Amino acid sequence: MEPWPTVAHILLMMSSIADWLRMVQMRDFTIKDIIHLHPSTTPHPRGFKCFTCQDAADNYECNRWAPDVYCPKDTRYCYAVHMMDHLGDSVSVSKRCVTL
């Protein structure tokens, strides 16, 4: 048996795979694609999260232990107050959701 039928079959398969790869092209995801792939779990439209803590020793402690909570619907910003002493050492950090 000659090897040509086998070679022709392999070349035909490779040509089919190449055609398929041309059809499957990379593209950028649209907002619609992202929403479809990752549906929103926010409690309301345009919901967002803020770290929330009260009088943490420093920013690291606040971010490490603070719950990342969804802000109420009427708030639009995350607010942080970082108190320092006269030497620049951290005294306390507080973070919460706030309105304008």
Secondary structure in CASP SS format (residue, H / E / C, confidence):
PFRMAT SS
TARGET T0000
AUTHOR 0000-0000-0000
METHOD secondary structure of the structure
MODEL  1
M C 1.00
E C 1.00
P C 1.00
W H 1.00
P H 1.00
T H 1.00
V H 1.00
A H 1.00
H H 1.00
I H 1.00
L H 1.00
L H 1.00
M H 1.00
M H 1.00
S H 1.00
S H 1.00
I H 1.00
A H 1.00
D H 1.00
W H 1.00
L H 1.00
R H 1.00
M H 1.00
V C 1.00
Q C 1.00
M C 1.00
R C 1.00
D C 1.00
F C 1.00
T C 1.00
I H 1.00
K H 1.00
D H 1.00
I H 1.00
I H 1.00
H H 1.00
L H 1.00
H C 1.00
P C 1.00
S C 1.00
T C 1.00
T C 1.00
P C 1.00
H C 1.00
P C 1.00
R C 1.00
G C 1.00
F C 1.00
K E 1.00
C E 1.00
F E 1.00
T C 1.00
C E 1.00
Q E 1.00
D E 1.00
A E 1.00
A C 1.00
D C 1.00
N H 1.00
Y H 1.00
E H 1.00
C H 1.00
N H 1.00
R H 1.00
W H 1.00
A C 1.00
P C 1.00
D E 1.00
V E 1.00
Y E 1.00
C C 1.00
P C 1.00
K C 1.00
D C 1.00
T C 1.00
R C 1.00
Y E 1.00
C E 1.00
Y E 1.00
A E 1.00
V E 1.00
H E 1.00
M E 1.00
M E 1.00
D C 1.00
H C 1.00
L C 1.00
G C 1.00
D C 1.00
S E 1.00
V E 1.00
S E 1.00
V E 1.00
S E 1.00
K E 1.00
R E 1.00
C E 1.00
V E 1.00
T C 1.00
L C 1.00
END
